Amino acid sequence: MQRGDTVAIVSPAGPPDAVLLRRGVERLEGLGLKVVVGAHALDRQGLDYLAGGDAARAADLQAAWCDPAVSAVFCSRGGYGAGRLLDLLDWNAMRAAGRKILVGLSDITALHNAFAIELGVPTLHGPMPACDVLAEEKGPEPRTWESLQAALFGTPETVLGDRVLVPGRAEGEISGGNLSLLASMCGTRWQPSFAGKIAFLEDVGEEPYRIDRMLTQLLQAGAFDGVRGIALGSWEDCGDPYPVLQDRLAPLGVPLLAGLPVGHGSPQVSVWLGMLGVIDTESCSLAGPFRNEEQAR
């Protein structure tokens, strides 16, 4: 992206707080970006966990993506509801709109995965403008803010983890996001597959036995068949998830890096999905993106 580009903010999932959204708009404008907000971004409806009706949320997302003036689409927040939009979007029209950037995390994993399958575009697993890490009154969380700018305008940082569960080195396209959303897409046309890829996983507020259940579902669905490596982000309010993560994932026999500050919590480092990355457990790092495997080496 370039300073002066136009970005759109839409609410495909939960309803954003109006004050936080206004601050988030101001923060993005402070980067020299022109910001437009979807017509239904602050809608409410009978189900108070959704930011308006499905059709309105889908219309905002599709309009923003298909607008030739828009370079990037930021999701205002996560929550729940993005998955309800997938069969309402005109994928042919969105495919014809060309490549641009989708930014978000958590429930937005449903869009990351579907955009990869339907549109074949990289997307940015990153912070959202109506969330505390960007919209706190005192200012955005510094590392989160720096990482987002590097991912959008410069060279994304190499992300360091804090533990190695299985040593080794792996190259591949980074794919994944929130574990519970990935598990929920099993059995749909957007079922995740990590074949030939680096799987990235994170979650929030899940007990270890629930993490076990979701990993088991993905394993039994074949999502991890052919995976090259696994990078684990934050596990906020999940108790101690590492025994079950090791128990379920280490038998795959691929490099397993953990403790990356990516996902919920603070900071929220930005990571490109759909682009080549490298896990190197000797340096406890996830590096990328790279244009090709030769560059990755």
C-alpha positions as CSV (number, residue, x, y, z in Angstrom):
1,M,0.0,0.0,0.0
2,Q,0.9,3.7,-0.3
3,R,0.1,6.7,1.8
4,G,-3.0,8.3,0.3
5,D,-4.6,5.0,-0.6
6,T,-8.3,4.6,0.3
7,V,-9.3,1.9,2.8
8,A,-12.8,0.8,3.8
9,I,-14.0,-0.4,7.2
10,V,-16.9,-2.9,7.3
11,S,-18.5,-5.0,10.1
12,P,-19.0,-8.5,8.8
13,A,-19.2,-10.1,12.3
14,G,-20.0,-8.5,15.7
15,P,-21.2,-4.9,16.3
16,P,-18.4,-2.4,17.0
17,D,-18.4,0.2,19.7
18,A,-19.0,3.6,18.0
19,V,-16.4,5.4,20.0
20,L,-13.7,2.8,19.4
21,L,-14.6,2.8,15.7
22,R,-14.2,6.6,15.4
23,R,-10.8,6.4,17.1
24,G,-9.8,3.6,14.8
25,V,-10.7,5.7,11.8
26,E,-8.7,8.6,13.2
27,R,-5.7,6.3,13.7
28,L,-5.8,5.0,10.1
29,E,-6.2,8.6,8.8
30,G,-3.1,9.5,10.8
31,L,-1.2,7.1,8.6
32,G,-2.1,9.2,5.6
33,L,-4.9,6.8,4.5
34,K,-8.3,7.9,3.3
35,V,-11.0,6.0,5.2
36,V,-14.6,5.2,4.2
37,V,-16.9,3.4,6.6
38,G,-19.5,0.9,5.3
39,A,-23.1,2.1,5.3
40,H,-24.1,-0.7,7.7
41,A,-21.0,-0.8,9.9
42,L,-22.9,0.4,13.0
43,D,-26.2,-1.4,12.4
44,R,-27.9,-3.4,15.1
45,Q,-30.7,-6.1,14.8
46,G,-32.6,-8.6,16.9
47,L,-29.5,-10.8,17.4
48,D,-27.4,-8.4,19.4
49,Y,-24.2,-10.3,18.7
50,L,-24.4,-9.5,15.0
51,A,-23.6,-6.1,13.4
52,G,-26.9,-5.9,11.5
53,G,-28.6,-8.4,9.2
54,D,-26.6,-10.9,7.1
55,A,-27.6,-9.4,3.8
56,A,-26.5,-5.9,4.9
57,R,-23.2,-7.0,6.3
58,A,-22.5,-9.0,3.1
59,A,-23.4,-6.1,0.9
60,D,-21.0,-3.8,2.7
61,L,-18.2,-6.3,2.4
62,Q,-18.8,-6.9,-1.3
63,A,-19.2,-3.3,-2.1
64,A,-16.0,-2.4,-0.4
65,W,-14.1,-5.2,-2.1
66,C,-15.5,-4.4,-5.5
67,D,-14.9,-0.6,-5.2
68,P,-12.0,0.2,-7.6
69,A,-11.0,3.1,-5.3
70,V,-10.4,0.9,-2.3
71,S,-7.0,-0.7,-1.7
72,A,-7.8,-2.5,1.6
73,V,-10.8,-3.6,3.5
74,F,-10.5,-3.6,7.3
75,C,-12.9,-5.5,9.4
76,S,-14.0,-3.3,12.4
77,R,-13.9,-6.2,14.9
78,G,-14.4,-9.9,15.2
79,G,-16.9,-11.6,17.5
80,Y,-19.2,-13.8,15.5
81,G,-21.0,-13.8,12.2
82,A,-18.5,-13.7,9.3
83,G,-19.2,-17.3,8.4
84,R,-22.9,-16.6,7.9
85,L,-21.9,-14.3,4.9
86,L,-20.0,-16.8,2.8
87,D,-22.9,-18.1,0.8
88,L,-24.3,-14.6,0.3
89,L,-21.3,-13.1,-1.4
90,D,-21.0,-13.0,-5.2
91,W,-17.6,-14.6,-5.5
92,N,-17.5,-14.0,-9.3
93,A,-17.9,-10.3,-8.9
94,M,-15.3,-10.2,-6.1
95,R,-12.9,-12.2,-8.2
96,A,-13.3,-9.8,-11.0
97,A,-12.4,-6.9,-8.7
98,G,-8.8,-8.0,-8.5
99,R,-6.3,-8.2,-5.7
100,K,-6.6,-6.0,-2.6
101,I,-6.0,-6.5,1.1
102,L,-8.4,-7.9,3.7
103,V,-7.4,-7.2,7.4
104,G,-8.7,-8.8,10.5
105,L,-8.5,-11.7,12.9
106,S,-10.5,-14.0,15.2
107,D,-13.9,-14.6,13.6
108,I,-12.5,-13.0,10.4
109,T,-10.7,-16.3,10.0
110,A,-13.8,-17.5,8.1
111,L,-13.1,-14.8,5.5
112,H,-9.4,-15.4,5.4
113,N,-10.0,-19.0,4.6
114,A,-12.8,-18.4,2.1
115,F,-10.9,-15.6,0.3
116,A,-7.9,-17.9,-0.1
117,I,-10.1,-20.6,-1.6
118,E,-12.4,-18.4,-3.7
119,L,-10.2,-15.5,-4.7
120,G,-6.6,-16.8,-4.3
121,V,-5.4,-13.6,-2.7
122,P,-3.1,-13.2,0.4
123,T,-4.8,-11.6,3.4
124,L,-3.5,-10.0,6.5
125,H,-4.1,-11.5,9.9
126,G,-3.9,-8.3,11.9
127,P,-5.5,-5.9,14.4
128,M,-8.8,-4.3,13.8
129,P,-9.7,-0.6,14.1
130,A,-12.5,-0.9,16.6
131,C,-10.5,-3.0,19.1
132,D,-8.5,-1.8,22.1
133,V,-5.0,-2.5,20.7
134,L,-5.6,0.1,18.0
135,A,-8.3,2.3,19.5
136,E,-7.4,2.8,23.2
137,E,-7.8,6.4,24.2
138,K,-4.1,6.8,25.1
139,G,-3.1,5.5,21.7
140,P,-2.5,2.2,19.9
141,E,-0.4,-0.5,21.5
142,P,3.1,0.4,20.1
143,R,4.4,-3.0,18.8
144,T,1.0,-3.8,17.3
145,W,0.9,-0.4,15.5
146,E,4.5,-0.7,14.3
147,S,3.9,-4.3,13.0
148,L,0.7,-3.3,11.1
149,Q,2.5,-0.4,9.4
150,A,5.4,-2.6,8.4
151,A,3.0,-5.2,7.0
152,L,1.0,-2.6,5.0
153,F,3.8,-0.3,3.8
154,G,7.1,-2.0,4.2
155,T,8.7,-5.3,5.1
156,P,6.8,-7.4,7.7
157,E,8.9,-8.3,10.8
158,T,10.2,-11.7,11.6
159,V,8.1,-13.0,14.5
160,L,9.8,-14.6,17.4
161,G,8.2,-17.4,19.5
162,D,9.2,-18.4,23.0
163,R,9.2,-22.2,22.9
164,V,9.9,-25.1,20.5
165,L,7.7,-28.1,20.8
166,V,9.2,-30.0,17.8
167,P,12.5,-28.8,16.3
168,G,13.2,-28.3,12.6
169,R,12.8,-26.0,9.7
170,A,9.8,-25.7,7.3
171,E,8.9,-23.6,4.3
172,G,5.4,-23.1,2.9
173,E,2.5,-20.9,2.4
174,I,1.1,-19.7,5.8
175,S,-2.6,-20.6,6.3
176,G,-5.0,-20.7,9.2
177,G,-6.0,-18.4,12.0
178,N,-8.5,-19.0,14.9
179,L,-8.8,-22.7,15.8
180,S,-12.5,-22.7,16.6
181,L,-13.4,-21.0,13.3
182,L,-11.2,-23.4,11.3
183,A,-12.9,-26.4,13.0
184,S,-16.3,-24.9,12.3
185,M,-15.6,-24.9,8.6
186,C,-15.0,-28.6,8.4
187,G,-17.6,-30.3,6.2
188,T,-18.3,-27.1,4.2
189,R,-17.0,-26.1,0.8
190,W,-14.5,-23.9,2.6
191,Q,-13.0,-26.7,4.7
192,P,-9.4,-25.9,5.5
193,S,-6.5,-27.8,4.1
194,F,-2.8,-27.3,5.2
195,A,-1.3,-29.6,2.6
196,G,2.1,-28.2,1.6
197,K,1.6,-25.3,4.0
198,I,2.6,-23.9,7.4
199,A,-0.5,-24.0,9.6
200,F,-1.0,-21.1,12.0
201,L,-3.3,-21.5,14.9
202,E,-4.5,-19.4,17.9
203,D,-7.5,-19.0,20.1
204,V,-9.0,-17.3,23.1
205,G,-11.2,-18.4,26.0
206,E,-11.1,-22.1,25.2
207,E,-10.4,-24.8,27.9
208,P,-7.7,-27.4,26.9
209,Y,-10.3,-30.2,26.4
210,R,-12.1,-28.0,23.9
211,I,-8.8,-27.3,22.1
212,D,-8.3,-31.1,22.1
213,R,-11.8,-31.6,20.5
214,M,-11.2,-29.0,17.8
215,L,-7.8,-30.3,16.9
216,T,-9.1,-33.8,16.8
217,Q,-11.9,-32.7,14.5
218,L,-9.4,-31.1,12.1
219,L,-7.1,-34.1,12.3
220,Q,-9.9,-36.6,11.5
221,A,-11.1,-34.4,8.7
222,G,-7.7,-34.6,7.1
223,A,-7.0,-30.8,7.4
224,F,-3.4,-31.5,8.6
225,D,-2.6,-34.1,5.9
226,G,0.7,-33.0,4.2
227,V,1.3,-30.0,6.5
228,R,4.9,-28.9,6.5
229,G,5.1,-27.1,9.8
230,I,2.9,-25.5,12.5
231,A,3.2,-22.1,14.1
232,L,1.2,-21.4,17.3
233,G,0.2,-17.9,18.3
234,S,-1.4,-16.7,21.5
235,W,-3.8,-18.7,23.7
236,E,-5.4,-16.0,25.8
237,D,-7.5,-17.3,28.7
238,C,-7.0,-21.0,27.6
239,G,-5.4,-22.3,30.8
240,D,-2.3,-24.2,29.9
241,P,-2.8,-25.3,26.3
242,Y,0.7,-26.7,25.7
243,P,0.2,-30.3,26.9
244,V,-2.7,-30.8,24.6
245,L,-1.1,-28.9,21.7
246,Q,2.0,-31.2,22.0
247,D,-0.1,-34.3,22.4
248,R,-2.3,-33.7,19.4
249,L,0.2,-32.0,17.0
250,A,3.7,-33.4,17.8
251,P,2.9,-36.8,16.3
252,L,2.6,-35.2,12.9
253,G,6.4,-35.1,12.9
254,V,6.8,-31.5,11.6
255,P,8.4,-28.5,13.1
256,L,6.2,-27.0,15.8
257,L,6.9,-23.5,17.0
258,A,4.9,-21.8,19.8
259,G,4.5,-18.6,21.7
260,L,4.2,-16.2,18.8
261,P,2.6,-12.9,19.8
262,V,0.0,-13.3,17.0
263,G,-3.7,-13.5,17.7
264,H,-5.7,-12.2,20.7
265,G,-4.2,-10.3,23.6
266,S,-1.5,-7.7,23.3
267,P,0.6,-7.2,21.3
268,Q,-1.0,-8.4,18.1
269,V,1.7,-8.8,15.5
270,S,0.5,-8.8,11.9
271,V,1.2,-11.9,9.7
272,W,0.4,-12.4,6.0
273,L,-1.6,-15.5,5.2
274,G,-1.4,-17.0,1.7
275,M,2.2,-16.1,1.3
276,L,5.4,-18.1,1.8
277,G,6.9,-18.2,5.2
278,V,9.7,-20.1,7.1
279,I,9.6,-21.7,10.5
280,D,13.1,-21.9,11.9
281,T,13.1,-23.4,15.4
282,E,16.9,-22.8,15.9
283,S,16.1,-19.0,15.9
284,C,12.6,-19.7,17.3
285,S,11.1,-17.6,14.4
286,L,8.5,-17.3,11.8
287,A,9.8,-15.3,8.8
288,G,8.2,-14.0,5.7
289,P,6.5,-13.3,3.4
290,F,8.6,-14.4,0.5
291,R,7.7,-14.4,-3.1
292,N,9.0,-17.9,-3.8
293,E,10.7,-20.8,-2.2
294,E,14.1,-19.9,-3.5
295,Q,13.9,-16.5,-1.8
296,A,12.7,-18.2,1.4
297,R,15.9,-20.3,1.4
